[in-house]
Amino acid sequence: MEIYCGIDWAEDHHDVALADRDGKLLARRRISDDAAGLAALLDLLAEHGDTPEDPVPVAIETPRGLLTACLRAAGRPVYPVNPMAVARYRDRHSVAGKKSDHGDSVVLAGVLRTDLGMHRPLPADSELAQAIAVLARAQQDAVWDRTQAHNKLRSHLREYYPGFLAAFADARGGIMRPEARAILAAAPTPAGAAQLTVPQLRALLRKAGRRNRIDADAARLHEVFRAPQMRQPPLVEDAMGRQALALLRQLDAACAAAADLEQAVTESFNLHPDAGIITSFPGLGALTGARVLAEIGDDRSRFQDAKGLKAYAGAAPITRASGKTRSVTCRKIKNNRLAAAGYSWAFSALTASPGARAHYDRRKDAGDRHAAAQRNLFGRLLGCLHHCLTTGCEYNETTAFPAAPEKLPRAA
């Protein structure tokens, strides 16, 4: 007998429903979100024929959490179903619009019963790949938090301290540089910066880790901070300086988190067997390669061909046709993290690979804009990556981008 399990997930409890292939409800139960609840769920599945050789498929509305992780570790195929899709399936059984936890668990079991082939189970990634995914996504979030903290601080400094922004306008990283943050912490107002002496500035630069051009930069900063500029009233300026220090602490924490997670994800990525293949591609270093691996995983059966991987990453266009209307547009529903990593990858490949640059130029000459040409290049690189990971070979420039044959002159 074919059995299907649906779980309506909640924060402190979960509703479970088991149905057979005819849609008959076999069992229902509410379990707690702890080890006892997991044991009750496994016992319920075992009572209805669940075995390691023939596990019961499980549909749940989230791909994360302890319950999902434990079910995957126990060998059960877990099918995450988007809550919006569950709402559409719910409308097939009721027109009243009612919703209940038990009803949703029954709907989820019915999703697998009727449309199992339309949904994909969570990939069987290795434990190391899952750990890399956690670290890579956390590091990406820390980078986004760092950018947000930087923008808040910069916007605030524009209101009362434009001289500080001018002092680091030409430096790479701007006010996110360690020496900029050290000086701002010592002098959060224009009045305090104007009182800094050249020896004090040299000491702050050394404290921030500077080793070169200390004397020249200290003299330049001393001149910039003492230059005339518009000022807020003294009390207002002091208050805004206190606010700048609060924003600076947020930026310091975000910078430290991003740097710490970058080291952790790089170390874990270098231990993975696929690291050598991934980093053999032009434009892919350890950090960007870890982000790519985090999203595609190391389960070779996840994508049957390169087309599926390209669609998942948003690199493949989508065609909409109805009657005489036909349009080919970029794909909006995609893995946004993989697409973000792909943008950096393709952009870096333009200078690291002559073949990638030639491919990009051909797309531009054909009428593509920059984003479309770069997205097409990303799709080409993804196809090469899928082939290399499947066959276990490293990237080869001449194989990935063979030279175009020269046109022979026409006979007279």
Phi, psi and chi 1 to 4 in degrees:
 res  aa     phi    psi   chi1   chi2   chi3   chi4
   1 MET       -  131.9 -178.7 -177.3  -61.9      -
   2 GLU   -83.3  126.3  -63.3  179.3    3.7      -
   3 ILE  -118.3  142.0  -54.4  -61.9      -      -
   4 TYR  -129.8  139.4  -54.5   94.2      -      -
   5 CYS  -116.8  134.3  175.9      -      -      -
   6 GLY  -122.1  134.9      -      -      -      -
   7 ILE  -125.8  119.3  -58.8  177.5      -      -
   8 ASP   -89.3  111.2 -178.1   73.0      -      -
   9 TRP   -81.3  140.6 -178.7   90.5      -      -
  10 ALA  -141.0  176.7      -      -      -      -
  11 GLU   -73.5  -38.4 -175.7  173.3  -19.0      -
  12 ASP  -118.8   -6.2   56.2   -9.2      -      -
  13 HIS  -155.9  166.9   66.1  -89.8      -      -
  14 HIS  -139.7  139.2  -45.5  -67.5      -      -
  15 ASP   -98.8  130.5  -76.6   83.7      -      -
  16 VAL  -117.4  138.4 -179.0      -      -      -
  17 ALA  -136.2  137.7      -      -      -      -
  18 LEU  -116.8  133.0  -63.1 -178.8      -      -
  19 ALA  -134.3  151.3      -      -      -      -
  20 ASP   -92.8 -174.5   61.1   11.3      -      -
  21 ARG   -70.5  -16.8   61.8 -177.2  177.1 -177.4
  22 ASP   -90.8   -0.5  -63.6  -35.4      -      -
  23 GLY    89.2    5.2      -      -      -      -
  24 LYS   -75.4  130.7 -179.4 -178.3  178.2 -178.7
  25 LEU   -74.2  118.8 -177.7   63.0      -      -
  26 LEU   -94.4  -35.9  -59.2  178.6      -      -
  27 ALA  -160.6  154.1      -      -      -      -
  28 ARG  -145.6  144.7   50.9  176.1  -66.6 -170.5
  29 ARG  -161.6  149.7 -175.9  172.7  -60.7  178.3
  30 ARG  -107.4  125.3  170.5  166.6  -69.9 -172.2
  31 ILE  -115.8  155.9   62.3  174.1      -      -
  32 SER   -85.8  160.4   55.4      -      -      -
  33 ASP   -90.6   66.5 -174.4   34.2      -      -
  34 ASP  -155.3 -173.8   52.7   19.0      -      -
  35 ALA   -63.6  -35.7      -      -      -      -
  36 ALA   -65.1  -39.2      -      -      -      -
  37 GLY   -66.0  -39.7      -      -      -      -
  38 LEU   -63.5  -42.5  175.1   63.8      -      -
  39 ALA   -62.2  -39.4      -      -      -      -
  40 ALA   -64.7  -38.5      -      -      -      -
  41 LEU   -66.0  -45.2  172.5   60.2      -      -
  42 LEU   -64.7  -37.1  -63.7  179.1      -      -
  43 ASP   -64.9  -40.2  -68.9  -18.6      -      -
  44 LEU   -64.3  -41.5 -179.8   64.6      -      -
  45 LEU   -65.9  -39.7  -65.5  176.4      -      -
  46 ALA   -65.5  -34.5      -      -      -      -
  47 GLU   -64.0  -24.0  -68.1  174.6    3.8      -
  48 HIS  -110.4   28.1  -69.6   81.8      -      -
  49 GLY    97.6    9.6      -      -      -      -
  50 ASP   -72.9  127.6  176.6   77.0      -      -
  51 THR  -136.2  159.4   61.0      -      -      -
  52 PRO   -59.3  -31.4  -24.4   34.1      -      -
  53 GLU   -78.2  -28.5  -64.1   76.7   17.5      -
  54 ASP  -135.7   74.0 -172.8   19.7      -      -
  55 PRO   -73.8  152.2   27.2  -33.7      -      -
  56 VAL   -80.9  126.4  172.4      -      -      -
  57 PRO   -69.3  145.0   24.7  -32.0      -      -
  58 VAL  -124.0  130.9  178.5      -      -      -
  59 ALA  -108.2  131.6      -      -      -      -
  60 ILE  -144.0  157.2 -167.6  170.3      -      -
  61 GLU   -86.6    1.5  -69.8  178.9  -47.4      -
  62 THR  -139.4  141.8  176.8      -      -      -
  63 PRO   -90.3    3.2   32.2  -33.6      -      -
  64 ARG  -120.3  175.5  -58.7  176.8  179.9   86.5
  65 GLY   104.0  164.8      -      -      -      -
  66 LEU   -68.0  -38.1  -75.5  172.5      -      -
  67 LEU   -62.7  -45.4  179.3   62.6      -      -
  68 THR   -63.4  -43.0  -58.0      -      -      -
  69 ALA   -62.9  -40.5      -      -      -      -
  70 CYS   -69.8  -37.0  -69.0      -      -      -
  71 LEU   -65.6  -39.0  -73.9  172.6      -      -
  72 ARG   -66.1  -40.7  -65.9  177.4   67.4 -176.2
  73 ALA   -66.2  -28.8      -      -      -      -
  74 ALA   -81.3   -1.7      -      -      -      -
  75 GLY    90.5   10.2      -      -      -      -
  76 ARG   -85.2  134.2  -87.9   71.9 -178.2  177.1
  77 PRO   -70.3  121.0   22.7  -30.6      -      -
  78 VAL  -108.2  126.7  178.8      -      -      -
  79 TYR  -110.9  105.5  -68.6   79.2      -      -
  80 PRO   -76.5  130.7   26.8  -31.5      -      -
  81 VAL  -119.9  127.8 -176.4      -      -      -
  82 ASN   -60.8  134.9 -169.1  -69.3      -      -
  83 PRO   -56.9  -31.2  -26.2   34.5      -      -
  84 MET   -67.1  -36.9  -64.2 -178.0   62.9      -
  85 ALA   -67.6  -36.8      -      -      -      -
  86 VAL   -62.5  -38.4  175.7      -      -      -
  87 ALA   -62.7  -37.6      -      -      -      -
  88 ARG   -68.8  -39.1  -57.2  -71.7   80.6   79.1
  89 TYR   -65.4  -34.3  -82.9  103.7      -      -
  90 ARG   -62.8  -34.6 -169.6 -171.0  -54.4  124.4
  91 ASP   -67.0  -18.8  -66.9  -20.2      -      -
  92 ARG   -71.7  -22.7  -62.7  169.1   54.4 -176.2
  93 HIS  -107.3  -16.3  -58.4  -80.1      -      -
  94 SER  -150.5  135.3  174.4      -      -      -
  95 VAL  -101.2   -3.2  -63.4      -      -      -
  96 ALA   -80.2  -14.4      -      -      -      -
  97 GLY    77.7   11.6      -      -      -      -
  98 LYS   -73.5  154.6   64.8  177.5 -178.0  178.3
  99 LYS  -140.5  135.9 -178.9 -174.8 -177.7  -55.9
 100 SER  -146.4  155.9   66.7      -      -      -
 101 ASP   -63.6  -43.8  -65.0  -18.5      -      -
 102 HIS   -64.3  -41.0  165.0   65.9      -      -
 103 GLY   -62.8  -38.2      -      -      -      -
 104 ASP   -68.2  -34.7  -76.8   -7.3      -      -
 105 SER   -65.3  -37.3   63.9      -      -      -
 106 VAL   -66.7  -40.6  176.1      -      -      -
 107 VAL   -61.6  -42.2  169.4      -      -      -
 108 LEU   -63.9  -39.3  -75.5  165.0      -      -
 109 ALA   -63.8  -37.9      -      -      -      -
 110 GLY   -68.1  -29.4      -      -      -      -
 111 VAL   -59.9  -45.5  168.2      -      -      -
 112 LEU   -70.0  -34.1  -64.0 -176.2      -      -
 113 ARG   -64.8  -39.8 -177.1  179.4   66.0   86.6
 114 THR   -99.1  -32.8   58.1      -      -      -
 115 ASP  -131.1   42.4  -63.4  -36.8      -      -
 116 LEU   -59.8  -38.8 -179.3   64.4      -      -
 117 GLY   -71.2  -15.5      -      -      -      -
 118 MET   -87.2   -7.9  -59.1  -64.1  -65.5      -
 119 HIS  -119.8  152.2  -62.6  -87.7      -      -
 120 ARG  -111.0  136.7  -67.0 -173.0  -59.5  177.8
 121 PRO   -74.1  163.9   28.5  -34.6      -      -
 122 LEU   -61.8  137.3  -71.3  174.8      -      -
 123 PRO   -66.0  152.3   23.8  -33.3      -      -
 124 ALA   -89.6   64.4      -      -      -      -
 125 ASP   -73.5  154.3  -66.8  -31.4      -      -
 126 SER   -71.1  164.3   65.1      -      -      -
 127 GLU   -63.2  -36.9 -176.2  177.4   -8.8      -
 128 LEU   -66.6  -40.7  178.7   57.1      -      -
 129 ALA   -64.3  -38.6      -      -      -      -
 130 GLN   -65.8  -38.0  -64.9 -179.4   46.9      -
 131 ALA   -66.0  -40.4      -      -      -      -
 132 ILE   -62.9  -38.1  -67.3  172.7      -      -
 133 ALA   -62.9  -41.6      -      -      -      -
 134 VAL   -62.1  -47.5  171.9      -      -      -
 135 LEU   -69.5  -40.6  -67.5  172.3      -      -
 136 ALA   -66.8  -41.2      -      -      -      -
 137 ARG   -69.3  -37.4  -69.0  165.9 -175.8  168.6
 138 ALA   -65.3  -38.9      -      -      -      -
 139 GLN   -68.0  -38.7 -161.2  -83.6  -24.5      -
 140 GLN   -63.8  -40.8 -179.5   68.9   80.4      -
 141 ASP   -62.8  -39.3  -69.3  -21.3      -      -
 142 ALA   -65.3  -36.8      -      -      -      -
 143 VAL   -64.6  -43.1  170.2      -      -      -
 144 TRP   -64.7  -39.9  -70.8  -25.9      -      -
 145 ASP   -63.7  -39.0  -67.6  -20.1      -      -
 146 ARG   -63.3  -42.2 -176.2 -178.4   63.3 -171.9
 147 THR   -63.9  -41.0  -57.7      -      -      -
 148 GLN   -64.9  -43.3 -175.2 -179.1   37.4      -
 149 ALA   -64.4  -38.8      -      -      -      -
 150 HIS   -62.9  -44.8  163.8  -92.6      -      -
 151 ASN   -64.5  -38.2  -67.8  -19.4      -      -
 152 LYS   -64.3  -45.2  -73.4 -177.5  178.0  179.9
 153 LEU   -66.7  -42.9  178.9   58.2      -      -
 154 ARG   -62.9  -42.3 -175.5  179.3 -177.1  -82.5
 155 SER   -62.6  -37.5  177.4      -      -      -
 156 HIS   -69.2  -40.8  178.6   65.5      -      -
 157 LEU   -65.5  -30.0  -68.7  174.1      -      -
 158 ARG   -62.0  -24.8  -76.1  173.6   53.5   87.7
 159 GLU   -77.2  -23.2  -61.3  -66.1  -32.1      -
 160 TYR  -148.6   -8.2   82.4  105.5      -      -
 161 TYR  -139.6   54.0 -156.8  171.8      -      -
 162 PRO   -66.0  -24.9   24.1  -33.3      -      -
 163 GLY   -63.1  -32.4      -      -      -      -
 164 PHE   -68.4  -40.5 -174.6   82.8      -      -
 165 LEU   -64.8  -38.5  -63.9  176.6      -      -
 166 ALA   -66.4  -31.3      -      -      -      -
 167 ALA   -66.2  -29.0      -      -      -      -
 168 PHE  -119.8   22.2  -62.9   94.7      -      -
 169 ALA   -67.1  -35.3      -      -      -      -
 170 ASP   -92.7   -4.2  -62.4  -28.7      -      -
 171 ALA   -84.2  139.9      -      -      -      -
 172 ARG   -67.5  124.8 -176.2  176.6 -178.2  180.0
 173 GLY    97.3  -18.6      -      -      -      -
 174 GLY    59.5 -132.8      -      -      -      -
 175 ILE   -76.5   -1.6   60.9  174.7      -      -
 176 MET   -82.4   -8.3  -76.0 -164.6  -61.6      -
 177 ARG   -65.9  146.6  -63.3 -179.4   62.7   86.4
 178 PRO   -58.0  -39.3  -24.4   34.0      -      -
 179 GLU   -69.0  -33.3   57.8  -94.1   30.8      -
 180 ALA   -66.1  -42.2      -      -      -      -
 181 ARG   -69.3  -33.3  -69.3 -176.0  -83.1  126.9
 182 ALA   -67.7  -41.7      -      -      -      -
 183 ILE   -69.3  -38.7  -66.6  174.7      -      -
 184 LEU   -66.0  -36.6 -178.5   59.8      -      -
 185 ALA   -65.6  -33.9      -      -      -      -
 186 ALA   -79.8  -31.1      -      -      -      -
 187 ALA  -138.5   83.4      -      -      -      -
 188 PRO   -79.2    0.0   28.4  -33.4      -      -
 189 THR  -129.9  158.0   62.0      -      -      -
 190 PRO   -59.6  -35.9  -24.2   33.5      -      -
 191 ALA   -64.1  -41.8      -      -      -      -
 192 GLY   -68.6  -36.5      -      -      -      -
 193 ALA   -67.6  -35.3      -      -      -      -
 194 ALA   -67.2  -22.4      -      -      -      -
 195 GLN   -88.3   -8.2  -64.4  175.6    0.9      -
 196 LEU   -69.9  133.6  -69.1  175.1      -      -
 197 THR   -91.9  167.8   62.9      -      -      -
 198 VAL   -62.7  -43.6  173.9      -      -      -
 199 PRO   -61.0  -37.1  -25.6   35.6      -      -
 200 GLN   -65.3  -40.4  -71.4  174.7  -28.5      -
 201 LEU   -65.6  -39.2  -72.0  170.5      -      -
 202 ARG   -62.5  -40.7  -75.8 -161.0  -64.8  -98.0
 203 ALA   -64.9  -39.3      -      -      -      -
 204 LEU   -66.5  -39.0  -71.9  171.9      -      -
 205 LEU   -65.4  -41.4  -69.3  175.4      -      -
 206 ARG   -66.0  -39.4  -69.3 -168.2 -178.6   94.0
 207 LYS   -62.4  -32.2 -178.0 -179.7  178.5 -178.6
 208 ALA   -81.4   -3.4      -      -      -      -
 209 GLY   103.6    4.5      -      -      -      -
 210 ARG   -70.0  142.6  -76.7  -69.0  -60.6  -85.9
 211 ARG  -125.5  -21.7  -65.3  -68.0 -179.3  -91.9
 212 ASN  -119.3  150.7  -57.8  -40.3      -      -
 213 ARG    54.5   36.4  -65.7  179.1   52.3   85.2
 214 ILE   -69.3  -46.7  -66.0  178.6      -      -
 215 ASP   -64.4  -43.9  -65.8  -23.3      -      -
 216 ALA   -65.7  -42.9      -      -      -      -
 217 ASP   -69.8  -35.3  -79.4   -9.0      -      -
 218 ALA   -63.9  -42.7      -      -      -      -
 219 ALA   -65.2  -41.0      -      -      -      -
 220 ARG   -64.1  -45.8  179.9 -175.1   64.4   83.0
 221 LEU   -63.5  -37.5  -68.2  172.5      -      -
 222 HIS   -61.6  -39.2 -176.7  -96.5      -      -
 223 GLU   -71.1  -41.0 -178.2  179.8   -6.1      -
 224 VAL   -65.5  -43.7  170.3      -      -      -
 225 PHE   -68.5  -24.4  -69.7  149.3      -      -
 226 ARG   -93.4   -2.7  -73.1  176.9  175.8  -92.7
 227 ALA   -70.4  147.5      -      -      -      -
 228 PRO   -62.2  139.9  -19.2   31.0      -      -
 229 GLN  -154.6  161.1   60.4  177.6  -55.9      -
 230 MET   -69.8  144.5  -66.2 -174.4  -67.0      -
 231 ARG  -131.7  152.2  -59.0  -88.3  -66.3  -85.8
 232 GLN   -81.1  163.7  -67.1  -82.1    0.9      -
 233 PRO   -56.3  149.4  -25.0   33.5      -      -
 234 PRO   -53.2  -47.4  -26.6   34.5      -      -
 235 LEU   -66.4  -39.3  -68.4  179.0      -      -
 236 VAL   -66.0  -39.6  176.2      -      -      -
 237 GLU   -63.1  -42.4 -175.4  175.2  -84.6      -
 238 ASP   -64.1  -40.3  -69.2  -19.3      -      -
 239 ALA   -64.6  -42.1      -      -      -      -
 240 MET   -68.6  -29.0  -60.3 -174.7   79.7      -
 241 GLY   -65.5  -39.8      -      -      -      -
 242 ARG   -63.2  -40.0  -65.1  -68.0  -64.0  -87.8
 243 GLN   -65.7  -37.9 -177.2 -179.2   -2.1      -
 244 ALA   -62.9  -38.1      -      -      -      -
 245 LEU   -64.2  -37.9  -71.1  176.7      -      -
 246 ALA   -64.7  -43.0      -      -      -      -
 247 LEU   -67.3  -33.8  -65.7  174.2      -      -
 248 LEU   -65.2  -38.1  177.9   61.3      -      -
 249 ARG   -63.2  -36.9  -74.8 -168.4  -71.0  -90.4
 250 GLN   -65.0  -41.0  -63.1  178.1   13.2      -
 251 LEU   -66.8  -40.6  178.7   59.2      -      -
 252 ASP   -61.0  -43.3  -72.8  -21.6      -      -
 253 ALA   -64.6  -40.4      -      -      -      -
 254 ALA   -67.4  -40.1      -      -      -      -
 255 CYS   -64.7  -43.3  -68.9      -      -      -
 256 ALA   -64.7  -41.1      -      -      -      -
 257 ALA   -65.4  -42.7      -      -      -      -
 258 ALA   -64.1  -41.5      -      -      -      -
 259 ALA   -68.0  -41.7      -      -      -      -
 260 ASP   -65.8  -43.5  178.9   68.6      -      -
 261 LEU   -70.4  -31.9  -72.4  169.1      -      -
 262 GLU   -62.6  -42.5  179.6  178.6   -8.2      -
 263 GLN   -64.5  -41.6  179.8 -179.1    0.2      -
 264 ALA   -66.4  -44.0      -      -      -      -
 265 VAL   -70.2  -33.6   69.3      -      -      -
 266 THR   -66.7  -42.9  -58.9      -      -      -
 267 GLU   -63.3  -42.5  -67.4  174.3   -5.4      -
 268 SER   -68.6  -39.3  -61.8      -      -      -
 269 PHE   -64.1  -39.5  173.8   72.4      -      -
 270 ASN   -65.1  -17.7  -70.2  -28.0      -      -
 271 LEU   -83.9  -12.8  -62.4  175.5      -      -
 272 HIS   -79.8  142.0 -162.5  -82.5      -      -
 273 PRO   -62.6  -25.8  -15.6   22.9      -      -
 274 ASP   -86.0   -1.8  -66.1  -20.6      -      -
 275 ALA   -62.1  -40.9      -      -      -      -
 276 GLY   -64.4  -39.4      -      -      -      -
 277 ILE   -68.2  -43.7  -63.4  176.0      -      -
 278 ILE   -66.9  -44.9  -66.4  175.6      -      -
 279 THR   -76.4   -7.0   53.4      -      -      -
 280 SER   -73.9  -13.4   67.8      -      -      -
 281 PHE   -78.8  142.8  -82.1   74.9      -      -
 282 PRO   -66.6  135.7   24.3  -33.7      -      -
 283 GLY    88.0   -2.0      -      -      -      -
 284 LEU  -111.9  109.4  -87.8 -174.7      -      -
 285 GLY   -95.7 -167.9      -      -      -      -
 286 ALA   -66.8  -41.4      -      -      -      -
 287 LEU   -72.1  -50.6 -179.4   57.8      -      -
 288 THR   -65.1  -36.9  -50.1      -      -      -
 289 GLY   -64.4  -36.6      -      -      -      -
 290 ALA   -65.1  -38.2      -      -      -      -
 291 ARG   -65.6  -38.1  -68.0  177.3 -179.0  174.2
 292 VAL   -66.6  -46.4  172.4      -      -      -
 293 LEU   -62.8  -36.1  176.5   62.7      -      -
 294 ALA   -61.3  -33.3      -      -      -      -
 295 GLU   -91.7  -30.6  -56.5  -51.9  -37.7      -
 296 ILE   -94.2  -19.7   66.8  175.8      -      -
 297 GLY    70.8 -174.7      -      -      -      -
 298 ASP  -120.5   17.5   55.8    3.5      -      -
 299 ASP   -84.5  107.7 -178.4    5.5      -      -
 300 ARG   -66.5  -21.6  -63.2  -69.7 -176.3  -98.0
 301 SER   -86.1   -0.3   63.0      -      -      -
 302 ARG   -67.3  -43.3 -177.6  176.1 -173.9 -179.6
 303 PHE  -117.2  118.3  -57.3  101.2      -      -
 304 GLN   -68.9  -31.4  -64.4 -178.4   -3.0      -
 305 ASP  -148.7  176.9   51.2   26.1      -      -
 306 ALA   -67.7  -26.2      -      -      -      -
 307 LYS   -62.9  -41.5  -67.6 -178.2  179.1  179.0
 308 GLY   -63.9  -39.6      -      -      -      -
 309 LEU   -65.9  -40.4  176.7   57.3      -      -
 310 LYS   -65.4  -40.9  -66.0  177.7 -176.9  179.7
 311 ALA   -65.4  -39.3      -      -      -      -
 312 TYR   -63.2  -35.0  178.2   70.3      -      -
 313 ALA   -87.1   -6.3      -      -      -      -
 314 GLY    79.9   12.8      -      -      -      -
 315 ALA   -88.2  -14.3      -      -      -      -
 316 ALA   -97.3  134.8      -      -      -      -
 317 PRO   -70.4  163.2   26.9  -33.9      -      -
 318 ILE  -119.5  135.3 -174.7  170.3      -      -
 319 THR  -106.7  128.0  -58.0      -      -      -
 320 ARG  -116.7  123.8  -66.0 -179.5  174.6   88.5
 321 ALA  -135.5  133.0      -      -      -      -
 322 SER  -151.4  112.8  177.8      -      -      -
 323 GLY    65.5 -124.6      -      -      -      -
 324 LYS   -91.7    0.2  -62.9 -178.2  179.0 -179.9
 325 THR   -95.9  130.9  -57.1      -      -      -
 326 ARG  -144.6  129.7 -176.5  176.5 -177.8  -87.9
 327 SER  -138.6  143.6   63.9      -      -      -
 328 VAL  -119.7  115.3 -179.7      -      -      -
 329 THR  -130.6  171.1   58.2      -      -      -
 330 CYS   -73.6  155.3   63.0      -      -      -
 331 ARG   -86.4  122.1 -170.1  177.7  -63.2  -92.0
 332 LYS   -87.6  -36.6  -59.7  -63.6 -176.3 -178.9
 333 ILE   -85.3  111.0  -54.5  -59.0      -      -
 334 LYS  -160.4  177.2   58.4 -176.3 -179.5  -63.6
 335 ASN   -82.0  104.4 -174.8  -47.8      -      -
 336 ASN   -65.4  -32.8  -67.8  -36.4      -      -
 337 ARG   -68.2  -42.0  -68.6 -178.1 -177.8  -89.1
 338 LEU   -67.3  -37.6 -178.6   55.4      -      -
 339 ALA   -64.9  -38.3      -      -      -      -
 340 ALA   -65.8  -41.9      -      -      -      -
 341 ALA   -65.6  -36.3      -      -      -      -
 342 GLY   -66.5  -33.8      -      -      -      -
 343 TYR   -62.7  -45.8 -174.9   88.9      -      -
 344 SER   -66.2  -39.3  -58.5      -      -      -
 345 TRP   -62.3  -51.7  176.7   13.6      -      -
 346 ALA   -64.5  -37.5      -      -      -      -
 347 PHE   -65.6  -40.4 -171.7   77.9      -      -
 348 SER   -71.0  -31.7  -59.8      -      -      -
 349 ALA   -67.5  -21.2      -      -      -      -
 350 LEU   -61.8  -34.2  -67.3  178.6      -      -
 351 THR   -97.7  -15.5   55.7      -      -      -
 352 ALA   -95.5  -16.6      -      -      -      -
 353 SER  -134.6  117.8  167.6      -      -      -
 354 PRO   -61.9  -36.1  -21.1   32.2      -      -
 355 GLY   -66.4  -39.7      -      -      -      -
 356 ALA   -64.3  -40.6      -      -      -      -
 357 ARG   -64.1  -42.0 -178.5   71.3 -157.5 -165.6
 358 ALA   -64.9  -39.8      -      -      -      -
 359 HIS   -63.2  -44.2 -178.4   88.6      -      -
 360 TYR   -61.6  -43.4  171.0   83.6      -      -
 361 ASP   -65.2  -36.9  -68.9  -21.8      -      -
 362 ARG   -63.7  -40.7  -75.7 -164.9  -60.4  -90.4
 363 ARG   -66.2  -37.7  -61.9  -60.5  -54.8 -176.2
 364 LYS   -65.1  -42.6  -69.9  -80.7  -72.1 -175.6
 365 ASP   -65.1  -27.6  -65.2  -21.1      -      -
 366 ALA   -78.9   -5.9      -      -      -      -
 367 GLY   113.9   -1.2      -      -      -      -
 368 ASP   -73.2  145.2  -75.5   -5.7      -      -
 369 ARG   -77.1  174.9  -66.6 -179.5  178.7  -90.0
 370 HIS   -58.1  -48.2  167.0   72.9      -      -
 371 ALA   -63.6  -41.9      -      -      -      -
 372 ALA   -67.3  -41.2      -      -      -      -
 373 ALA   -66.2  -39.6      -      -      -      -
 374 GLN   -70.2  -35.5 -169.1  163.1  -61.1      -
 375 ARG   -66.4  -37.8 -173.1  165.7   52.0 -113.6
 376 ASN   -65.7  -39.2 -172.2  -81.8      -      -
 377 LEU   -64.9  -39.7  173.5   60.3      -      -
 378 PHE   -60.0  -42.3  174.7   40.7      -      -
 379 GLY   -62.8  -38.8      -      -      -      -
 380 ARG   -64.5  -43.8  177.9   67.9  174.8  -90.0
 381 LEU   -66.0  -36.4  -67.4  172.0      -      -
 382 LEU   -63.9  -39.5  -88.1 -179.4      -      -
 383 GLY   -61.8  -40.2      -      -      -      -
 384 CYS   -66.5  -39.7  -62.8      -      -      -
 385 LEU   -64.6  -41.1  177.7   61.4      -      -
 386 HIS   -61.6  -41.3 -178.4  -89.1      -      -
 387 HIS   -65.3  -43.9  171.0   77.6      -      -
 388 CYS   -66.3  -41.1  -70.2      -      -      -
 389 LEU   -68.0  -34.5  -70.3  175.9      -      -
 390 THR   -70.8  -40.7  -57.3      -      -      -
 391 THR   -91.9  -14.3   58.6      -      -      -
 392 GLY    79.1   19.2      -      -      -      -
 393 CYS  -106.2  157.3   62.9      -      -      -
 394 GLU   -87.7  168.3  -65.8 -171.9   -4.0      -
 395 TYR   -66.2  140.0  173.0   83.4      -      -
 396 ASN  -130.5  122.3 -176.6  -81.3      -      -
 397 GLU   -62.0  -45.0  178.4   77.5   11.2      -
 398 THR   -70.0  -28.7   57.4      -      -      -
 399 THR   -77.1  -39.2  -56.5      -      -      -
 400 ALA   -71.7  -39.8      -      -      -      -
 401 PHE  -131.5   77.8  -62.2   97.9      -      -
 402 PRO   -65.2  147.2   23.5  -32.4      -      -
 403 ALA   -66.6  139.0      -      -      -      -
 404 ALA   -69.3  136.9      -      -      -      -
 405 PRO   -66.3  141.0   24.4  -33.4      -      -
 406 GLU   -72.1  142.4  -62.4 -178.1    0.2      -
 407 LYS   -75.9  130.4  -65.0 -177.1  179.1  179.7
 408 LEU   -79.5  144.1  -61.6  176.3      -      -
 409 PRO   -67.1  144.4   23.6  -32.6      -      -
 410 ARG   -70.6  146.7  -67.7 -176.2  177.9 -179.2
 411 ALA   -72.0  144.9      -      -      -      -
 412 ALA   -72.5      -      -      -      -      -
